[in-house]
């Protein structure tokens, strides 16, 4: 097999890496996977397609398009998919676990430090600045997703309807996802050109074939062939692994225990997290704050700021939520021990389903390659995500810039509105500066977070 890339490393053509070699590469990717899904996917493309030539560009993009159809973090699922192709179930487990593990450990440590030192004045000032930067990051994400998704009036209308549905009418996020998907599916029959999205493009050029492609040609990937018996085995193994701990906790602590609430709520989130972390955060934030009372709006923003600085999926912020929920309702356990268990439980029920989706569905991925109805449904869901993320930006903005936000009854609806007299000019100034820094001058996320944190200390009079 002849490679078409002049920049690829000297890897023997078509030779599968050993499992040990793959573990080293997946560990490196897990440690360096900053920058959200776009940065993580770009890192994998550069490492696995361009440098290692483990998978060809067309198959990489095909795998990514499939992962985009799934709930959950698409970058981690892409890692599981490629690891599974190379080394079967063990390869998928290694790739998926190592993609999440570094960020999980870092986020757990930050959660513990947050609970122990949050009330120190200098720490409070740092997070005062971080919140403003987080608002800018979410606004930038809204614009980025919108540019990609809102290609015509139909997509814009779906986004507007999603925003009004969640902000004004209070329609749950899962229902919005379902309605958007049905709209796209039906719209494809009426006007396919408005609802069919193009594939992702990680690179404009690159190798056309890799190790996995050569293995397919040699008939060495029998595990990638669809099998009803194999699918049944996957379900019998992974459904109990995923939901078994939740069932045990329900039996031990009852349906109203914090452990049952954490397990059940985040298991449900794992099924409906289409569109990436920003999409689900609006629903999680409002449920965690208003329904369960696990944390305050400001703490939710703090958690997102912490997650932005760690490697791994941004949805790792859910671990922070689970930690605080259990920390504040520890039962007979030490609060830190309870918080740690809550964080681990949240991480498990959030990411375990990703292995189920890949191990169960990957052998059937070819049947979805040219499925226009599925692509149209995903396009509509992505458009709805723009409206949901806009709601998240507005929700964060209200709680960052205003000290008091109240729910009012207006024409039978219950929107959240700010008390104008509670405007915090310092928070507004920092938020505006962060937005300008990112959108006008193109500063990166980490630089903006650090700069805003320092400015928060200065504005609160603690810098001198």
Secondary structure, DSSP 8 states (H G I E B T S, - for coil): -----SSS----TT----HHHHHHHHHHHHHH--SHHHHHHHHHIIIIIIIS-SS-HHHHHHHHHHHHTSSS-HHHHHHHHHHHHHHHHHHHHHHHHHHHHHHHHHHHHHHHHHHHHTTSHHHHHHHHHHHHHHHHHHHHHHHHHHHHH--SHHHHHHHHHHHHHHHTS---HHHHHHHHHHHHHHHHHH-HHHH------S-SS--S--HHHHHHHTT--GGGS--HHHHHHHHHHHHHHHHHHHHHHHHHH-TTSHHHHHHHHHHHHHHH-TT-HHHHHHHHHHIIIIIS--S-HHHHHHHHHHHHTSSS-GGGHHHHHHHHHHHTS-TTS-HHHHHHHHHHHHHHHHHHHHHHHHHHHGGGGGGGTT-HHHHHHHHHHHHHHHHHHHHHHHHHHHHHHBS-EEE--BTTB--EEE-GGGB-HHHHHHHHHHHHHHHTS---HHHHHHHHHHHHHHHTT---
